[in-house]
Amino acid sequence: MRLLKLIPDNTNIGFVRLRAWAFGLTALLTVAAAVLVGVRGLNLGVDFVGGVMIEARFPTAPRLDKLRSDVDSLHVGQGNLQPFADPHVVSVRLPIPATNDEGATNRLVNNVKSSLAAKYPGVTFNRAETVSGKVSGELIRSGVFAVFAAVFMIAIFSWLRYEWQFGVSTFVAIFHDVLVTLGFFALTRFEFDLNIVAAVLTIIGYSINDKIVIDDRIRENMRKYRQMDMRSLIDLSVNETLPRTVMTSLTILLALASLLIFGGPVLRGFTAAMMLGVFVGTYSSIYVSSSLLISLGLSPQLSEPKKKSGPPDSAERVG
């Protein structure tokens, strides 16, 4: 039986010749994402801002101004309404009661639910969550630290495992992946909670896995073809790993598509972040991280080992 091959063995795509366009697109996406995050901000979930969040599903899409007026009439604090992609689903956020005890919080949640159920027959409540302000502040610090520590340590690993150019290119590519993901959430207003932090860390893991595979092949080919032009060597390395990259991305996207369709609204933001991360991570691995090595001055001659006595090894004979 003939094996299925998504990428032919003799594929020879000139990725490097498009690096100027890729760098321009990367810079544009990075700046746009930074502006979106800075101007619009993230729609932080209760995990990060603290308070009470009640997610309600209405039989017909409610008028937000009327719903806000109904919530404010309960005199339970300044309410914040956040519609989802589905117009029938609205998140109602309220401050924690002044007494800050579990009984008062439960009474607040029950009060809001009963009032909305009376005014909007058929409404259902998907979830209700409560997080104190102190816990939310700790979660913000922990989440930011986890993301930056992951990116920094991965760059250090690439620096020590290969040459310093690999560490810099990896840091730039992963920073781009994370910032574009944050820009996506600032644009779409999907709720940004601890699930999304987990998605961002997973995206970092996927991206570095893809980059390490390509970097390993580049390093191996640098030892084999010491007289080859660096542009041709990177094109050769990326094309050699392209079947693996495409197959990995495709299988992950198939699994995520099923999760997006059947996972429900709770997992929608997580799945959307993961799907975007697969596309962005694959793009940055091929067009950003690899091509940036040329701009950083990497050449096959840098990998040449010190001369030693005895017969040359196999890598030297190939060169």
Solvent accessible surface area in square Angstrom, and as a share of the most:
residue,aa,sasa,rsa
1,M,237,1.06
2,R,227,0.83
3,L,144,0.71
4,L,145,0.72
5,K,116,0.49
6,L,72,0.36
7,I,31,0.16
8,P,81,0.51
9,D,118,0.61
10,N,132,0.68
11,T,31,0.18
12,N,128,0.66
13,I,76,0.39
14,G,15,0.14
15,F,11,0.04
16,V,3,0.02
17,R,182,0.66
18,L,73,0.36
19,R,43,0.16
20,A,76,0.59
21,W,202,0.71
22,A,6,0.05
23,F,56,0.23
24,G,42,0.41
25,L,84,0.42
26,T,14,0.08
27,A,55,0.43
28,L,118,0.59
29,L,66,0.33
30,T,31,0.18
31,V,92,0.53
32,A,45,0.35
33,A,6,0.04
34,A,48,0.37
35,V,80,0.46
36,L,45,0.22
37,V,40,0.23
38,G,66,0.63
39,V,118,0.68
40,R,111,0.40
41,G,23,0.22
42,L,42,0.21
43,N,8,0.04
44,L,52,0.26
45,G,0,0.00
46,V,3,0.02
47,D,27,0.14
48,F,11,0.05
49,V,73,0.42
50,G,15,0.14
51,G,5,0.05
52,V,0,0.00
53,M,0,0.00
54,I,0,0.00
55,E,1,0.01
56,A,0,0.00
57,R,83,0.30
58,F,4,0.02
59,P,77,0.49
60,T,101,0.58
61,A,54,0.42
62,P,23,0.14
63,R,161,0.59
64,L,61,0.30
65,D,81,0.42
66,K,93,0.39
67,L,0,0.00
68,R,90,0.33
69,S,68,0.44
70,D,17,0.09
71,V,1,0.00
72,D,56,0.29
73,S,59,0.38
74,L,37,0.19
75,H,165,0.73
76,V,28,0.16
77,G,36,0.35
78,Q,140,0.62
79,G,5,0.05
80,N,78,0.40
81,L,11,0.06
82,Q,31,0.14
83,P,55,0.35
84,F,42,0.17
85,A,76,0.59
86,D,34,0.18
87,P,81,0.51
88,H,61,0.27
89,V,1,0.01
90,V,1,0.00
91,S,0,0.00
92,V,0,0.00
93,R,24,0.09
94,L,6,0.03
95,P,63,0.39
96,I,37,0.19
97,P,26,0.16
98,A,111,0.86
99,T,99,0.58
100,N,95,0.49
101,D,65,0.34
102,E,137,0.61
103,G,32,0.31
104,A,12,0.09
105,T,11,0.06
106,N,74,0.38
107,R,158,0.58
108,L,16,0.08
109,V,16,0.09
110,N,94,0.48
111,N,64,0.33
112,V,0,0.00
113,K,59,0.25
114,S,70,0.45
115,S,18,0.11
116,L,0,0.00
117,A,48,0.37
118,A,81,0.63
119,K,94,0.40
120,Y,33,0.12
121,P,103,0.65
122,G,60,0.57
123,V,14,0.08
124,T,75,0.43
125,F,54,0.22
126,N,62,0.32
127,R,50,0.18
128,A,46,0.35
129,E,60,0.27
130,T,68,0.39
131,V,24,0.14
132,S,35,0.22
133,G,49,0.47
134,K,159,0.67
135,V,69,0.40
136,S,5,0.03
137,G,22,0.21
138,E,77,0.34
139,L,43,0.21
140,I,65,0.33
141,R,156,0.57
142,S,66,0.43
143,G,9,0.09
144,V,80,0.46
145,F,150,0.62
146,A,35,0.27
147,V,20,0.12
148,F,124,0.52
149,A,33,0.25
150,A,29,0.22
151,V,9,0.05
152,F,115,0.48
153,M,116,0.52
154,I,28,0.14
155,A,11,0.09
156,I,52,0.27
157,F,103,0.43
158,S,0,0.00
159,W,129,0.45
160,L,144,0.72
161,R,120,0.44
162,Y,17,0.07
163,E,35,0.15
164,W,113,0.40
165,Q,8,0.03
166,F,0,0.00
167,G,3,0.03
168,V,53,0.30
169,S,0,0.00
170,T,0,0.00
171,F,85,0.35
172,V,57,0.33
173,A,0,0.00
174,I,0,0.00
175,F,84,0.35
176,H,3,0.01
177,D,1,0.00
178,V,15,0.09
179,L,26,0.13
180,V,18,0.10
181,T,0,0.00
182,L,37,0.18
183,G,4,0.04
184,F,49,0.20
185,F,0,0.00
186,A,0,0.00
187,L,99,0.49
188,T,54,0.32
189,R,66,0.24
190,F,38,0.16
191,E,18,0.08
192,F,18,0.08
193,D,15,0.08
194,L,69,0.34
195,N,63,0.32
196,I,4,0.02
197,V,15,0.09
198,A,48,0.37
199,A,0,0.00
200,V,3,0.02
201,L,64,0.32
202,T,61,0.36
203,I,3,0.01
204,I,3,0.01
205,G,35,0.34
206,Y,22,0.08
207,S,0,0.00
208,I,24,0.12
209,N,69,0.35
210,D,1,0.00
211,K,2,0.01
212,I,36,0.18
213,V,45,0.26
214,I,1,0.01
215,D,2,0.01
216,D,56,0.29
217,R,77,0.28
218,I,0,0.00
219,R,33,0.12
220,E,85,0.38
221,N,2,0.01
222,M,0,0.00
223,R,106,0.39
224,K,61,0.26
225,Y,70,0.27
226,R,23,0.08
227,Q,150,0.67
228,M,59,0.26
229,D,82,0.43
230,M,16,0.07
231,R,113,0.41
232,S,57,0.37
233,L,0,0.00
234,I,1,0.01
235,D,23,0.12
236,L,54,0.27
237,S,0,0.00
238,V,1,0.01
239,N,12,0.06
240,E,72,0.32
241,T,5,0.03
242,L,11,0.06
243,P,55,0.35
244,R,79,0.29
245,T,2,0.01
246,V,47,0.27
247,M,82,0.37
248,T,33,0.19
249,S,13,0.08
250,L,73,0.36
251,T,70,0.40
252,I,49,0.25
253,L,32,0.16
254,L,112,0.56
255,A,66,0.51
256,L,15,0.07
257,A,34,0.26
258,S,58,0.37
259,L,62,0.31
260,L,67,0.33
261,I,124,0.63
262,F,170,0.71
263,G,25,0.24
264,G,26,0.25
265,P,41,0.26
266,V,78,0.45
267,L,61,0.30
268,R,67,0.24
269,G,10,0.10
270,F,47,0.20
271,T,0,0.00
272,A,16,0.12
273,A,0,0.00
274,M,17,0.08
275,M,42,0.19
276,L,40,0.20
277,G,1,0.01
278,V,4,0.02
279,F,122,0.51
280,V,14,0.08
281,G,0,0.00
282,T,25,0.14
283,Y,44,0.17
284,S,0,0.00
285,S,1,0.01
286,I,14,0.07
287,Y,49,0.19
288,V,3,0.02
289,S,1,0.01
290,S,1,0.01
291,S,1,0.00
292,L,30,0.15
293,L,0,0.00
294,I,30,0.15
295,S,65,0.42
296,L,45,0.22
297,G,51,0.49
298,L,6,0.03
299,S,35,0.23
300,P,3,0.02
301,Q,90,0.40
302,L,92,0.46
303,S,8,0.05
304,E,88,0.40
305,P,63,0.39
306,K,185,0.78
307,K,183,0.78
308,K,142,0.60
309,S,113,0.73
310,G,58,0.56
311,P,119,0.75
312,P,70,0.44
313,D,59,0.31
314,S,71,0.46
315,A,29,0.22
316,E,47,0.21
317,R,162,0.59
318,V,82,0.47
319,G,55,0.53
